[in-house]
Amino acid sequence: MLEAPKFAVVLSGCGVFDGSEIHEAVCTLLAIDEAGCSYQCFAPNTWQAKTIDHFTGQSTAIAGDDDNRNVLAESARIARGNILDLSEFRAQDFDAIVFPGGFGAAMNLSDFAAKGAHCEVNEEVKRALEESYKQGIVIGAMCIAPVVIARVLGKHSIKVTIGHEPSVADGIRQMGAVHEEAGATDVCVDKENKIVTTPCYMLAKSIKEIARGTQNLVDAMVELM
């Protein structure tokens, strides 16, 4: 019996405003499971750029504060504790790697939220992406997370989508990638580079659209394996 395809799921915290978008993350895990695949969650062991009170929308701490939060520890909430430090990721152990969205992708995995196209990417995230691309495993991302992919792999003229937000799309183009406009549940498939992206909450208005978009993303990724 062949082993089920295995996904690495890279989280960036817990909560849309300072970490992983929870609906996107959970629907991704569900879609992977429903596709007959397995997954292992990862997150970088680093501090959040800031911590946001999701009730008030106000910042309560920034990097360096005693009450700021650790990305790995917060991501473990979504993974029910079954998570590894991203430093332990090895591309040869997986068939795919996928990045749910949420502002954590633009603040913790990278600093795109502050620097746009001139952003820097967390070293472990960068290593994981470069290693995945070199090994030829399928790479997926949703919502704002494709900007991280574009920053690391844009030099290969990859094609991604975040929907049709002009300023973000322009940043993606500045990083060397091609941006393709798409609807909330559509997927952009770059067959040559084995990259699949979808807008999710960049455009989606309901969790049912997130469920459909993540399912479409995972199905398209499986087809590229």
C-alpha positions as CSV (number, residue, x, y, z in Angstrom):
1,M,0.0,0.0,0.0
2,L,1.4,3.4,-1.0
3,E,1.9,5.9,1.8
4,A,-0.5,8.8,1.8
5,P,0.9,12.1,0.5
6,K,2.2,14.2,3.4
7,F,1.8,18.0,3.8
8,A,3.8,20.3,5.9
9,V,1.5,23.1,7.2
10,V,3.4,26.3,8.3
11,L,1.6,28.4,10.8
12,S,2.4,32.0,11.9
13,G,0.6,32.3,15.3
14,C,-3.0,32.1,16.3
15,G,-5.5,34.8,15.1
16,V,-6.1,36.7,12.0
17,F,-4.6,40.1,13.2
18,D,-1.2,38.8,14.5
19,G,-0.9,35.2,13.4
20,S,-2.5,32.5,11.2
21,E,-6.1,33.1,10.1
22,I,-7.8,30.3,12.1
23,H,-10.6,29.5,9.6
24,E,-8.1,29.2,6.8
25,A,-5.7,27.0,8.9
26,V,-8.4,24.7,10.2
27,C,-10.1,24.3,6.8
28,T,-6.7,23.5,5.3
29,L,-6.1,20.7,7.7
30,L,-9.6,19.4,7.1
31,A,-9.1,19.6,3.3
32,I,-5.8,17.7,3.6
33,D,-7.5,15.0,5.7
34,E,-10.5,14.7,3.4
35,A,-8.1,14.3,0.4
36,G,-6.7,11.2,2.0
37,C,-3.4,12.9,2.9
38,S,-1.6,13.4,6.2
39,Y,0.0,16.6,7.6
40,Q,2.5,17.9,10.2
41,C,2.2,21.4,11.4
42,F,5.3,23.6,11.8
43,A,6.0,27.2,12.9
44,P,9.1,29.3,13.4
45,N,10.3,29.6,17.0
46,T,10.3,33.3,17.2
47,W,8.5,36.2,18.8
48,Q,5.5,37.9,17.1
49,A,6.0,41.3,15.6
50,K,3.2,42.4,17.8
51,T,0.3,41.0,19.8
52,I,-3.2,42.2,19.0
53,D,-6.3,42.1,21.3
54,H,-8.8,40.5,18.8
55,F,-11.7,41.9,20.7
56,T,-10.6,45.6,20.8
57,G,-8.3,45.5,17.7
58,Q,-5.6,47.3,19.8
59,S,-2.0,46.3,20.0
60,T,-1.1,45.0,23.5
61,A,2.6,44.2,23.0
62,I,5.4,44.4,20.5
63,A,8.5,42.3,19.9
64,G,10.8,42.5,23.0
65,D,8.0,43.1,25.5
66,D,7.6,40.7,28.4
67,D,4.0,40.0,27.5
68,N,4.5,39.4,23.8
69,R,3.8,36.0,22.4
70,N,5.9,33.3,20.7
71,V,4.8,32.2,17.2
72,L,5.5,28.5,17.8
73,A,3.6,28.5,21.1
74,E,0.6,30.3,19.7
75,S,0.5,28.1,16.6
76,A,0.4,25.1,18.9
77,R,-3.1,26.2,19.9
78,I,-4.4,25.5,16.3
79,A,-2.4,22.3,16.0
80,R,-3.7,21.0,19.4
81,G,0.0,20.7,20.5
82,N,1.1,18.5,17.6
83,I,3.6,20.9,16.1
84,L,7.3,21.1,15.4
85,D,9.8,23.9,15.2
86,L,10.2,24.9,11.6
87,S,14.0,24.3,12.0
88,E,13.1,20.6,12.0
89,F,11.4,20.7,8.6
90,R,13.1,18.7,5.8
91,A,11.6,18.9,2.3
92,Q,12.6,15.3,1.5
93,D,10.1,14.1,4.1
94,F,7.1,15.7,2.5
95,D,5.2,15.9,-0.8
96,A,3.9,19.4,-0.2
97,I,4.2,22.5,2.0
98,V,1.4,25.0,2.5
99,F,1.0,28.4,4.2
100,P,-2.4,29.6,5.5
101,G,-2.9,33.3,5.6
102,G,-3.5,35.9,8.3
103,F,-1.4,38.9,9.2
104,G,1.1,36.6,10.8
105,A,2.4,35.8,7.3
106,A,3.1,39.5,6.7
107,M,4.4,40.3,10.2
108,N,6.0,37.1,11.6
109,L,6.9,35.0,8.6
110,S,8.0,38.2,6.9
111,D,7.8,41.9,7.5
112,F,5.8,42.6,4.3
113,A,3.2,44.6,6.4
114,A,5.9,47.1,7.3
115,K,8.3,47.0,4.2
116,G,6.2,45.8,1.3
117,A,8.2,44.5,-1.6
118,H,11.5,45.3,0.3
119,C,10.5,42.9,3.1
120,E,12.7,40.4,4.7
121,V,11.6,36.8,5.4
122,N,12.3,34.8,8.5
123,E,15.4,32.6,7.9
124,E,13.7,29.3,8.7
125,V,10.8,30.2,6.4
126,K,13.2,31.2,3.6
127,R,15.2,27.9,4.1
128,A,12.0,25.8,4.0
129,L,10.8,27.5,0.8
130,E,14.1,27.3,-1.0
131,E,14.6,23.6,0.0
132,S,11.0,22.8,-1.0
133,Y,11.5,24.4,-4.4
134,K,14.8,22.6,-5.0
135,Q,13.3,19.3,-4.0
136,G,10.4,19.8,-6.3
137,I,7.6,19.4,-3.7
138,V,4.4,21.3,-4.2
139,I,4.1,24.7,-2.6
140,G,0.8,26.2,-1.6
141,A,-0.3,29.5,0.0
142,M,-3.5,31.5,0.6
143,C,-4.7,34.9,1.5
144,I,-1.7,37.3,2.0
145,A,0.8,34.4,2.4
146,P,1.7,34.3,-1.3
147,V,3.7,37.5,-0.8
148,V,6.2,35.4,1.3
149,I,6.5,32.9,-1.6
150,A,7.0,35.8,-4.0
151,R,9.7,37.3,-1.9
152,V,11.7,34.1,-1.7
153,L,11.0,32.6,-5.1
154,G,10.1,35.6,-7.3
155,K,13.5,35.3,-9.0
156,H,12.1,32.2,-10.7
157,S,9.3,34.2,-12.3
158,I,6.7,32.2,-10.4
159,K,2.9,32.9,-10.7
160,V,0.7,33.5,-7.7
161,T,-2.5,35.3,-6.7
162,I,-3.9,37.2,-3.8
163,G,-7.1,38.1,-5.7
164,H,-7.1,41.6,-7.0
165,E,-5.8,44.0,-4.4
166,P,-3.8,46.5,-6.5
167,S,-1.2,47.5,-4.0
168,V,-0.3,44.0,-2.9
169,A,-0.4,42.7,-6.5
170,D,2.1,45.5,-7.4
171,G,4.4,44.4,-4.5
172,I,4.3,40.9,-5.8
173,R,5.3,42.1,-9.3
174,Q,8.1,44.2,-7.8
175,M,9.5,41.0,-6.2
176,G,9.8,39.4,-9.6
177,A,6.7,37.2,-9.5
178,V,3.7,37.3,-11.8
179,H,0.3,38.1,-10.3
180,E,-2.8,36.6,-11.7
181,E,-6.2,38.0,-10.7
182,A,-8.6,35.5,-9.2
183,G,-11.9,35.1,-7.4
184,A,-12.3,34.2,-3.8
185,T,-12.4,30.4,-4.3
186,D,-10.3,30.3,-7.5
187,V,-6.9,28.8,-7.6
188,C,-3.8,30.0,-9.5
189,V,-1.8,27.0,-10.6
190,D,1.8,27.5,-11.7
191,K,2.4,24.0,-13.1
192,E,6.0,24.7,-14.1
193,N,7.1,25.7,-10.6
194,K,4.5,23.5,-8.8
195,I,3.0,26.4,-6.8
196,V,-0.7,26.8,-6.0
197,T,-2.3,29.9,-4.5
198,T,-5.8,31.1,-3.6
199,P,-7.2,34.4,-2.3
200,C,-9.3,33.1,0.7
201,Y,-10.1,36.0,3.0
202,M,-8.4,38.6,0.8
203,L,-11.8,38.3,-1.0
204,A,-14.0,35.7,0.8
205,K,-17.1,36.9,2.7
206,S,-17.9,33.7,4.6
207,I,-16.3,30.6,6.1
208,K,-18.1,28.5,3.4
209,E,-16.0,30.3,0.8
210,I,-12.9,29.5,2.9
211,A,-13.8,25.8,3.0
212,R,-14.3,25.8,-0.8
213,G,-11.2,27.7,-1.5
214,T,-8.9,25.6,0.7
215,Q,-10.4,22.4,-0.8
216,N,-9.7,23.7,-4.3
217,L,-6.2,24.6,-3.3
218,V,-5.4,21.2,-1.7
219,D,-7.0,19.3,-4.6
220,A,-4.9,21.3,-7.1
221,M,-1.8,20.6,-5.0
222,V,-2.5,16.9,-5.0
223,E,-2.9,16.9,-8.8
224,L,0.7,18.3,-9.1
225,M,2.3,15.6,-7.0
